[in-house]
Amino acid sequence: MAKFIADFSGMLANPKYFTEFAFGIWETLYSTVIATAAAYLLGLLLGVLLILGDRGGIRPLPGPLMKALNFIINIVRSVPFLILMLCVLPLSMVLLGTKIGTPASIPPLIIAAAPFIARLVETSLRELDKGVLEAAQAMGCTTWQIVSKVMIPECLPSLVSSFTTAFITILGYGAMAGAIGGGGLGKIAINYGYNRYNYAVMLVAVVLIVILVQIFQSIGSHLAARLDKRISRTARKGAAGDRAKQIQRDRKFPPGAM
């Protein structure tokens, strides 16, 4: 305990750590944002394809092709991230010219997260009432119109929740990437904390990661709730019912009657 207090005091007295933590937060955020945006776009396309091409979907695809696609998604999802990152780092070398640092961790993050997001999107889109799709088809809507104007808008709250889950998952993946050359808060926690037995630095890095997770989880949950028409409709019905009951009470017992 005495060593922890001494390490913590030394960290607070050293401006270098403040700079490292500030830069670590920046690296964590920009790598997570870029990787999440790219992975979610890819995962959204895969998820929509899984719904459209499924048996009984709007545009059924050949069974062997759908089985192969599902098999690939399941295989990539099953590989632990650290192992997958080691396998994909040569791709970072080809694309970016380096295997070390925050930019090099972005391609593995995208490849690791895209299949996971595809399953989240698939689950979200399956919640859509089939009657809505049948009505859109009966009106003569094209596949693109059904996807862009029916499926995605109707499932938007669930898709936003999926995006939030994906963002937090990639944030955690990025922290693990610090163990094999990635940057950000994960690198600080491992290199300056764990490897040097400076648990005060490691604790602060972990706390900062937790704070980032809480912030983005709160934002995502709030946005999903605002977009959910069912919640808004229920709230309006509840408020209307309360007003009606209040009017009835006022009629029975006028304010001056007491």
N, C-alpha and C positions, 0 to 999 in steps of 0.2 A: 504493500500500500504506500509506503514511504517513497519507493522508486516511482510509482505511478504519479504521485503528487509532484515529485521533483521533475519528472518528464513533462508533466502538464504545465508546470510553472515555466520551465525552460522553453517550451513551445510558445507560450504566450509572450515571452520576452524576446523571441526571435522573429523579426519581421519577415524573414524568408518563408516561414510556414504560412503566413497570411497570403503572401504572393502565390505560393504553391497551391493553397486551397482555392483561391479565387480562380487561378488558371485551370485547376482540376475541375471546378464546377463548370467553367466555360467549355472545356473539352468534353465533359460528360454530356452536357446539354446539346451541343451542336452535333456530336456523333449520334446521339439518341434520336434527335429530331430528323436528321437526314436518313438514318437507317429506318426509322419508323415510317416516314413518308414513302420511301421506295418500297419497303417490305409490304406496307399496307396496300399500295397500288397493285403490286404483284399478287398479293393474297386476295384482294378484292376480285381481280380478274379470274383467278383460279376458283374462288368460291362461287362466283356467278356461273362459270363454266360447269362446275360440278352440279349446280342446280338445273341449268338449262339442258345439259347433256344427259341428265339422269333418265332412267326409264320412266316414262310418264311425264317428262319435262316438256318444255315448250319446243325445244329443238333437240330431240334425242340423238346422241352420238353412238357410234358402234360400241357394243358391249366390251370387246377387248381393249379398245382405246380408253374407255372409262375405268376399266379394271387396272390398266397400266398406270393411269394418272393417279388413282387412289393409292396404288402400291408405292409409287415414287414419293407421294406426299407422306405416307405413313413411315416409310423408311427414313426420310430426312428428319422427320419429327422424332424418331426413336434414337437418333445418334446424340449422345451427350455433347453439349455445346463446346466444351474445351477440345474434344477430339475432332469435332466438325471444323472448328476454327483452325486447328493444325492442318487439316486436310485442304482447307480453302485458302490458306495463307499464300500458296504459290500463285493463286489467281490475283491476290492483292499485289504480288510482285509484278505480275504481267500488266495489270491495269495502272498501278500507282508507282511502281519502281521500288517498293519497299515492303518489308514484312513487319516492320516495327513502327509503333506509334499509333495515335488515334485514327488517322485516315486509313491505315492498313486494317483496322478492325471493322470498318464499315461493311465491306463486302461479305465477310463471314456473318455479321449480324443480320444482313438482309437475307442471306440464304437460309440461315437458321430460323428466322422469324416468319418468313413468307408462308411455309406450309402450316405453321401454327395459326397464322391469321386466316389462311384459307378455310380451315376448319371452323374458326369462329364465325367467319362470314357465312359459311354454309349453314351453320346452326341458326344464325340470325334470319337468313332468308327463308328457311324452312318454317319459321313461325308465321309467315304470311298466309292469310286465308286463301285457299285455292279458289274460292268463289270470286275473289277480286281478280285473279289472273284469268279465270274463265270469262268474266265480264269484259276485261280488256281485250281478250282475243275475239270475243263476239263483236266488239266494236271495230274490229279490223286493225288494231294497233300492230305495228311492226315489232320485231324482237327488241330492237334498240329502244323503241318507245316504252315497251313493257318494262325493260330493265331500268331505264333512266327516269321514267315518270310514274312508275307504279311500284316496282320492287324496292328500289333504293329509298325513295321518299317515305314509303309506308314502314320500312324497317329502320329508318334513320336513328331513332333512339337506341336500338339494340346495336347498330353498327358503331355508334359513338361509344357505347360501353365497350365494344370489342376493340376499338381504337385505343381507349384508355388502358385496357388490359394489355394490349400489345406494346404500348409505350412503356409501361412499367416493367413488362417482361424484358424488353430490349435494354432498359436501363439496368436491370440486374445482370443481363448477359454482358453488357459493357463493363460492369464492375468486375466480373470474372475474367474478362479479357486482360485485365491488368496483370494477371499471373503469367501470361506468356507474351508480354511486350506491348500490350495495349496501354492507352493513356487514361487520363481522367482520375476521378476519385479512387477508383479501384487500384490504380498504380500507386497512388500515395499510400493507401491503406496497406498494401503488400510491401512495397519497396522501403518506405520510410517508417512504417509501423511494424508489421509482422517480422520482416527480415532483420530489423535492427532491434527487436524486442522493445520497441517504443509503443506500448499499448495505448498511450494517451493519444498519439497521432492516429492510430488505427481506429480508436473509439470516435474521435471527432469526424474522421472520414465516413465512418458508418452512419453516424448521426446525420451528417449532411445528406447522405444518400436517402435515409429514411425521410428526412424533411422534404426532399424533392419528390419522393413517391407520394407522400401525403398531399402535397400541393396539387400535383397533377391528378391524383385520384379524386380529390375534392372538386376540381374544375370539371373533370369528365363526368362525374356523377351528377353535378348540378346541371350541366349542359344536357345530359341525357334526360333528366327529369323535366327540364323546360321543353324539350322537344317531344316528349311523350304525350300524345293527344289523349290517351286513355286516362292519364293522371289528371290532366287539365280538365277533361270532361267530368271526371268523378268529383274533382274539387268544386267545379261550378255547380254540379247537381247538389253537392252537400251544402254549399253556401245558399243555394236557392231554397233548399228544404229548411234550413235554419231561419231564413227570412220569412218563409210561409208560416212556420210555427210561431215566430215572434208576433206576426200580424194577428194570428188566431188568439194568442194570449192577450194581446192588447184589446181585441174586441170583447173578450170575456171580462177582462179586468182592466178598464181604462186607467191611465196613470193617476188621475185624481180621485179614483174610486176608493183607494186605500186610505 
